[in-house]
């Protein structure tokens, strides 16, 4: 089961939802909601979000696209091309071959 974004290239984003809790198998959301999901790939507090993103949160929670736990919001969507790990970020772990 997965909640996966599809590249539509337009003013909206489409999601295929094969999870048991899915309300619809295909959902189209506005770019503002998609931007909010991208922002919430990493946990964030609601108050830390820009107002236009904070306005999208309740609708995304109602669709089970975002979860709120211990005051943090997190996207449940899989977005191709998105990365939660930036190897160039300060403090990133370095891996060495043995």
Long-range contacts (C-beta under 8 A, 24 or more apart in sequence): 2-78, 3-64, 3-65, 3-76, 3-77, 3-78, 4-77, 4-78, 4-79, 4-80, 5-34, 5-37, 5-77, 5-78, 5-79, 5-80, 7-80, 15-65, 15-77, 19-64, 21-64, 22-64, 23-63, 23-64, 27-63, 29-65, 32-56, 33-59, 33-60, 36-60, 36-66, 37-65, 37-66, 37-75, 37-77, 37-79, 38-75, 38-79, 38-82, 40-66, 40-73, 40-74, 40-75, 41-75, 41-79, 41-82, 41-84, 42-74, 42-84, 43-72, 43-73, 43-74, 44-72, 44-73, 44-74, 45-71, 45-72, 45-73, 46-71, 46-73, 49-73
